C-alpha cells in the first residue's frame, strides 16, 4: 500500500505542477513537463527509499 500511495502523491504533485505552470502562468509546456518528470522521478526515488523499501 505505501508504494501505491507514494505513486499517487507524486501523480497529484505532477498534475499540480503542470496545471500551475502551463495553465495559470503560461510557461512553455515542453519544459514544464520535463521539469515535472524530473521532480516526480526524484520524489519516487526518495519515497521508495524512505518509506516503501526501508526494511530491505
Long-range contacts (C-beta under 8 A, 24 or more apart in sequence): 2-51, 2-52, 3-48, 3-52, 6-44, 6-47, 6-48, 6-51, 6-52, 7-44, 9-43, 9-47, 10-40, 10-43, 10-44, 10-47, 11-40, 13-39, 13-40, 13-43, 14-39, 14-40
